Amino acid sequence: MFTIGIIEDDASLRSNYTDFFNLSDVFEVLFNFESVEAFQNSDFDEDLHPVDILLLDIRLPGISGIDAIEQIKKRLKTTAVIMLTALLEKQLLAESFLKGADGFLTKDLTLNQIKNALLNREYEYPVISPEATKMLIAHFVESRSRVELVKAKLTRREFEVVEEISKGFSYKEISKILDISTGTVNQHLKSVYVKLGIKSRAQLAFMLNRS
């Protein structure tokens, strides 16, 4: 028996999910809320009632599903957070996984398709809809292509600086990692900006598809 929590602002959809899973012989819905805030303000005891899976709508009133992932995982430490969306967008998909989502399903799937996807958790398969899988693969292919394009324009040392910059390190931290002075880091970065025709870290992140 798998336990489920649901956060979905569409009352009809929330009711459909709840009824469907409660009528199945392998799932039990422990709670359903219309917003992240309603869940946060509830007296639900996760220690008394562990939640295996949380179905979390992305576009919610107030705190969005994506913005809530990290705080929800702090409260529901062993719960798999599966995002739900009506509109599949590459940026939302990437952000969800970067924030720590464990799966991504589209609302156009039938209830049985969602059920079967969730059952994949038992066999350690990823919970992700076919369309999202295609988009995620395309995202990483595009990202890899951009990185290779940038790499081809730079010297080895310049690209090493770019890689550390993309990880969020400061000039001082990069100087220690690469064993060069902060002034040299700055010079390399200036050269990078000229070669790539950009003026800021934000533009660099966008070129690498890591913004």
C-alpha positions in Angstrom: 0.0 0.0 0.0 1.4 3.4 -1.0 0.3 6.6 0.8 -0.3 9.7 -1.2 -0.7 13.5 -0.5 -2.2 15.8 -3.1 -1.8 19.6 -3.5 -3.9 20.8 -6.4 -6.0 24.0 -6.7 -8.6 22.6 -9.2 -11.3 21.2 -6.9 -12.7 18.8 -9.5 -9.3 17.4 -10.4 -8.3 17.1 -6.7 -11.5 15.2 -6.0 -11.0 12.9 -9.0 -7.5 12.0 -7.9 -8.6 11.4 -4.3 -11.5 9.2 -5.2 -9.6 7.2 -7.8 -6.6 6.4 -5.6 -8.7 5.7 -2.6 -10.8 3.2 -4.6 -7.6 1.4 -5.8 -6.2 -1.5 -3.8 -2.6 -0.1 -3.7 -3.0 3.6 -2.8 -4.4 5.5 0.1 -4.7 9.3 0.1 -3.7 10.8 3.4 -4.5 14.4 2.6 -5.5 16.8 -0.2 -5.1 20.6 -0.1 -5.8 23.4 -2.6 -2.6 25.2 -1.9 0.9 25.0 -0.4 -0.2 27.4 2.3 -3.1 25.2 3.3 -0.8 22.3 3.7 1.7 24.3 5.7 -1.0 25.6 8.0 -2.5 22.1 8.5 -2.0 19.9 11.5 -1.1 16.9 9.4 1.4 14.7 11.3 3.9 13.3 8.8 5.6 11.3 11.6 2.4 9.5 12.4 1.4 9.1 8.8 4.4 8.9 6.5 3.7 9.9 2.9 5.2 7.9 0.1 4.2 10.2 -2.8 3.1 13.8 -3.1 1.3 14.9 -6.2 2.2 18.6 -6.4 0.6 21.0 -9.0 3.1 23.4 -10.5 0.8 26.4 -11.0 -0.8 27.1 -7.7 -2.2 30.3 -6.2 0.2 31.8 -3.7 3.4 29.8 -3.4 4.0 27.9 -6.7 4.7 24.2 -6.7 8.2 24.7 -7.9 9.0 27.2 -5.2 7.6 24.9 -2.6 9.6 21.8 -3.4 12.5 22.5 -1.1 10.5 23.5 1.9 8.1 20.5 1.4 11.0 18.1 1.3 12.3 19.5 4.6 8.9 18.6 6.1 8.3 15.4 4.2 11.8 14.0 4.2 11.2 10.6 2.7 8.4 11.6 0.3 8.8 11.4 -3.5 7.6 14.8 -4.9 5.9 14.3 -8.3 5.1 17.5 -10.2 1.8 17.9 -12.1 1.3 20.3 -14.9 -1.4 21.0 -17.6 1.1 22.8 -19.8 4.5 21.2 -20.5 7.3 23.8 -20.7 11.0 23.1 -20.8 11.9 25.8 -18.3 9.4 24.4 -15.7 10.6 20.9 -16.3 14.3 21.8 -15.8 13.5 24.0 -12.7 11.5 21.2 -11.1 14.3 18.8 -11.3 16.9 21.3 -10.2 14.8 22.1 -7.1 14.7 18.4 -6.2 11.5 17.0 -7.8 11.4 13.2 -8.1 9.1 13.0 -11.1 7.0 15.0 -13.6 3.6 14.1 -15.0 1.2 15.9 -17.3 -2.4 16.2 -16.5 -3.5 15.0 -19.9 -2.6 11.4 -18.8 -5.5 9.2 -17.8 -5.9 8.3 -14.1 -4.7 4.7 -14.9 -1.6 6.1 -16.7 -0.8 8.2 -13.6 -1.4 5.2 -11.4 1.0 3.0 -13.5 3.6 5.8 -13.5 3.5 6.0 -9.7 3.8 2.2 -9.4 7.1 2.5 -11.2 8.5 3.9 -7.9 8.3 0.3 -6.5 10.7 -0.8 -9.2 12.9 2.3 -9.0 11.9 3.5 -12.4 11.6 7.3 -12.9 8.1 8.8 -12.6 8.0 10.9 -15.7 5.5 11.2 -18.6 6.6 10.3 -22.1 6.3 13.9 -23.4 8.4 15.2 -20.5 11.0 12.6 -21.1 11.4 13.7 -24.7 11.6 17.4 -23.6 14.2 16.6 -20.9 16.4 14.7 -23.3 16.1 17.6 -25.8 17.0 20.1 -23.0 20.2 18.2 -22.2 21.2 17.8 -25.8 20.7 21.5 -26.4 22.6 22.3 -23.2 25.5 20.0 -24.3 25.6 21.6 -27.7 25.8 25.1 -26.3 28.6 24.1 -23.9 30.6 22.5 -26.8 30.0 25.7 -28.9 31.4 27.9 -26.1 34.3 25.5 -25.5 35.4 25.7 -29.1 35.8 29.5 -28.9 37.9 29.5 -25.8 41.3 28.4 -24.6 41.6 25.5 -22.2 42.2 27.8 -19.2 39.4 30.2 -20.2 36.9 27.3 -20.3 38.1 26.1 -16.9 37.3 29.6 -15.5 33.9 29.5 -17.2 33.1 26.1 -15.7 33.9 27.3 -12.2 32.0 30.5 -12.8 29.0 28.5 -13.9 29.2 26.6 -10.6 28.7 29.9 -8.7 32.3 30.2 -7.4 33.8 33.7 -6.7 37.0 35.0 -8.3 38.8 34.3 -5.1 37.5 30.7 -4.9 38.4 30.1 -8.6 41.9 31.4 -8.1 42.4 28.8 -5.4 40.8 26.0 -7.4 42.9 26.7 -10.5 46.0 28.0 -8.6 46.1 31.3 -10.3 45.7 34.9 -9.1 42.3 36.6 -8.9 43.6 39.2 -11.4 44.3 36.4 -13.8 40.8 35.0 -13.3 39.5 38.5 -14.1 41.6 38.8 -17.3 40.5 35.4 -18.5 36.8 36.3 -17.9 37.2 39.6 -19.8 38.7 37.6 -22.7 35.8 35.2 -22.5 33.3 38.1 -22.7 34.9 39.5 -25.7 35.1 36.2 -27.6 31.5 35.4 -26.8 30.2 38.9 -27.3 28.6 39.1 -23.9 28.9 41.5 -20.9 27.8 39.7 -17.8 27.6 36.4 -15.8 23.9 36.3 -16.5 24.5 36.2 -20.3 27.2 33.6 -19.8 24.8 31.4 -17.8 22.1 31.8 -20.5 24.6 30.8 -23.2 25.4 27.6 -21.3 21.6 27.1 -20.7 22.2 27.0 -17.0 20.2 30.1 -16.0 
